[in-house]
Amino acid sequence: MNQPAVFDQDLNQNIRALQEWLRKAWLQLGDPTLTTFSRRELRNQMKQCSADLRVHLQAAAARPPEPSATPPRTFAKPELRLLAWS
């Protein structure tokens, strides 16, 4: 029973790590001191990272939803009473 939870946690950590790497890569791509070759290599790495992130996100979307720990709230019609002033 522990395996899916560990897998989910690893999957979530991998997704966050890839997103963070891409965020930093975009910032680095704007650096004017990068050479043309470095810029091209960074874009290639970003493409690979984006593909990996897409695979991880598809895996996360494919897993079944976790059952909620709390039961869903049910709303009942409230009892209304009219009070008359005399």
FIPALUM-961114 format. One line per 2 residues: number of its first residue (from 1); their letters; for each residue x negated, y negated, z of N, C-alpha, C, O. Coordinates in steps of 0.001 Angstrom, whole numbers. Atoms other than C-alpha are relative to their C-alpha. Example, Ala and Ser with C-alpha at 12.3 -4.5 7.8 and 13.67 -1.06 7.14 Angstrom:
// residues 2
1	AS	-890/1190/0/-12300/4500/7800/-900/-1200/0/-1936/-1181/665 | 820/1190/-60/-13670/1060/7140/770/-1090/730/261/-2198/899
// end
This chain:
// residues 86
1	MN	-819/1189/0/0/0/0/-867/-1258/0/-413/-2315/-438 | 868/1172/-48/-2968/-2334/530/-563/-374/-1364/-889/-1539/-1587
3	QP	621/280/1286/-4271/-2050/-3021/688/-1123/-770/-6/-2040/-1211 | -613/1089/767/-1649/-4249/-4749/-224/-1367/643/-444/-2346/-69
5	AV	209/1283/-664/-2031/-6984/-2126/-1421/-498/-225/-1636/-1683/-477 | 1396/366/241/-5808/-6949/-2502/-172/-400/-1454/-857/-1377/-1755
7	FD	86/318/1431/-5448/-6921/-6286/615/-1362/-265/49/-2158/-1014 | -657/1293/183/-3022/-9860/-6133/-879/-1133/516/-991/-2181/-120
9	QD	856/1019/-582/-5376/-11796/-3884/-1214/-245/-901/-1583/-1394/-1145 | 1132/151/906/-8344/-11113/-6185/421/-704/-1282/-298/-1562/-1794
11	LN	-498/606/1231/-6268/-12060/-9210/225/-1494/197/-151/-2301/-653 | -238/1419/-288/-5196/-15337/-7609/-1311/-757/170/-1439/-1889/-296
13	QN	1298/649/-179/-8784/-16124/-6593/-702/-173/-1339/-1316/-1211/-1587 | 621/97/1315/-10021/-15384/-10115/646/-1101/-830/-48/-1844/-1524
15	IR	-709/1038/750/-7356/-17630/-11628/-436/-1378/484/-722/-2266/-319 | 417/1300/-546/-8259/-20478/-9279/-1447/-327/-365/-1769/-1472/-681
17	AL	1408/222/341/-11982/-20019/-9941/-148/-392/-1475/-916/-1297/-1800 | 71/334/1425/-11480/-20078/-13717/550/-1401/-268/-14/-2150/-1065
19	QE	-573/1337/167/-9271/-23162/-13493/-979/-1071/483/-1145/-2106/-163 | 963/955/-538/-11852/-24936/-11346/-1208/-125/-921/-1701/-1232/-1141
21	WL	1136/36/916/-14680/-23981/-13726/352/-813/-1244/-449/-1627/-1703 | -422/759/1178/-12718/-25335/-16687/121/-1494/308/-245/-2333/-515
23	RK	-133/1404/-387/-11955/-28556/-14820/-1379/-667/36/-1554/-1771/-481 | 1354/550/-74/-15655/-29101/-14102/-660/-49/-1376/-1420/-972/-1667
25	AW	580/-15/1343/-16609/-28146/-17666/510/-1178/-818/-251/-1781/-1575 | -543/1160/718/-14276/-30819/-19059/-690/-1280/455/-980/-2152/-364
27	LQ	711/1171/-496/-15941/-33390/-16815/-1419/-42/-560/-1909/-1099/-959 | 1366/-72/503/-19374/-32210/-17902/-48/-285/-1502/-1022/-855/-1993
29	LG	-41/211/1449/-18353/-32319/-21569/-7/-1493/-340/-459/-1879/-1418 | -16/1438/223/-17854/-36077/-21234/-1328/-676/297/-1461/-1884/98
31	DP	1304/562/-331/-21466/-36564/-20136/-736/-413/-1280/-966/430/-2146 | 662/441/1234/-23234/-38684/-22787/-1433/513/-150/-2007/414/-1234
33	TL	1381/-483/99/-26632/-37145/-21974/-88/1421/-548/-1190/1922/-771 | 25/-1357/539/-25615/-33712/-23281/-460/-21/-1454/-70/-891/-2232
35	TT	425/-119/1394/-27326/-32652/-26474/1109/651/-807/2044/1222/-245 | -1000/-610/878/-25321/-31477/-29457/66/1500/234/1150/2080/283
37	FS	40/-1439/-237/-26460/-27911/-28842/665/351/1332/1461/1287/1404 | -586/-263/-1318/-25539/-28056/-25130/1510/-185/-28/2256/582/582
39	RR	-1441/262/110/-22155/-29522/-25978/701/1158/-705/1774/1588/-282 | -575/-1121/747/-21485/-26739/-28503/39/1258/871/1039/1976/887
41	EL	32/-1173/-884/-22567/-24048/-26026/1052/-112/1107/1711/870/1448 | -1003/203/-1051/-20363/-25551/-23319/1408/238/-550/2236/862/113
43	RN	-1320/-236/604/-17363/-25572/-25683/234/1484/-248/1348/1973/-60 | -140/-1447/202/-18028/-21916/-26555/302/706/1315/1144/1603/1365
45	QM	-265/-595/-1315/-18145/-21020/-22863/1404/-345/478/2073/477/1103 | -1354/410/-382/-14946/-22991/-22299/1051/830/-740/2072/1202/-160
47	KQ	-933/-843/761/-13210/-21028/-25074/92/1393/619/1181/1951/751 | 6/-1327/-620/-14285/-17749/-23453/710/-33/1351/1480/870/1678
49	CS	-644/133/-1306/-13192/-18948/-20026/1513/-164/-162/2282/400/616 | -1433/169/250/-9816/-20042/-21433/658/1322/-382/1780/1608/35
51	AD	-530/-1312/375/-9334/-16606/-22986/115/896/1231/1111/1601/1398 | -47/-791/-1236/-10189/-14946/-19658/1138/-466/900/1848/347/1491
53	LR	-1076/547/-824/-7810/-17265/-17837/1357/417/-547/2259/747/223 | -1258/-420/622/-5041/-16438/-20317/311/1459/352/1456/1793/657
55	VH	-197/-1413/-342/-5549/-12702/-19666/421/139/1455/1329/907/1771 | -345/-66/-1424/-5438/-13237/-15903/1414/-517/253/2154/56/1052
57	LQ	-1350/540/-188/-2301/-15375/-16141/1063/955/-532/2141/1068/53 | -948/-988/518/-582/-12742/-18294/132/1165/966/1230/1689/1158
59	AA	-54/-1080/-992/-1504/-10086/-15726/815/-434/1216/1573/359/1775 | -760/506/-1146/-86/-12280/-12957/1485/-78/-333/2326/189/525
61	AA	-1406/99/396/3130/-12817/-14911/629/1381/-161/1841/1531/-7 | -527/-1340/240/3476/-9093/-15620/285/765/1281/1063/1719/1271
63	RP	-234/-755/-1244/3383/-7974/-12005/1388/-315/547/1905/-1417/365 | -1363/204/-514/6720/-7521/-10282/1/-1038/1117/-978/-1157/1853
65	PE	-66/1008/-1061/7864/-10308/-7974/40/660/1366/612/1737/1540 | -3/-529/-1364/7294/-9780/-4286/1362/-230/633/1968/-1285/445
67	PS	-1283/212/-682/10418/-9240/-2225/-158/-1077/1071/-1186/-1156/1744 | 41/1090/-958/11222/-12205/-55/108/543/1418/879/1469/1672
69	AT	-34/-437/-1396/10599/-11793/3680/1277/-472/682/1784/189/1588 | -1228/505/-596/13612/-13893/4529/1160/270/-956/1012/129/-2170
71	PP	-1150/-244/881/17061/-12996/3230/466/-1312/-621/316/-2377/-22 | -474/1235/634/18557/-15463/793/1125/-628/815/1936/68/1424
73	RT	-1023/705/-765/20735/-18107/2369/1342/121/-706/1447/-37/-1922 | -1349/-50/552/24423/-17656/1892/770/-1184/572/656/-1512/1753
75	FA	-759/1158/-422/26712/-20610/2049/1467/384/75/2057/860/-895 | -1423/-290/-210/30166/-20152/3496/770/-1319/-17/241/-2384/302
77	KP	-851/1186/19/33015/-22543/3088/262/-425/1443/733/379/2248 | -188/429/-1395/33166/-24643/6257/1491/-155/337/2327/-450/-518
79	EL	-1368/199/-453/36305/-24787/8308/196/-1491/239/-525/-2100/1030 | -266/1423/-153/37721/-28272/8030/1312/-195/755/2312/476/501
81	RL	-1206/329/-740/40193/-29727/10448/232/-1500/-120/-698/-2296/7 | -363/1406/70/42018/-33002/10017/517/-452/1353/1393/178/1945
83	LA	-437/564/-1276/42427/-35094/13113/805/-1252/-285/376/-2111/-1055 | -864/1163/224/45236/-37613/13208/-16/-866/1246/55/-373/2371
85	WS	-70/953/-1093/45195/-40727/15320/1435/-521/94/2073/-834/-911 | -1358/524/-130/48446/-41849/16719/52/-1287/770/1131/-1850/961
// end
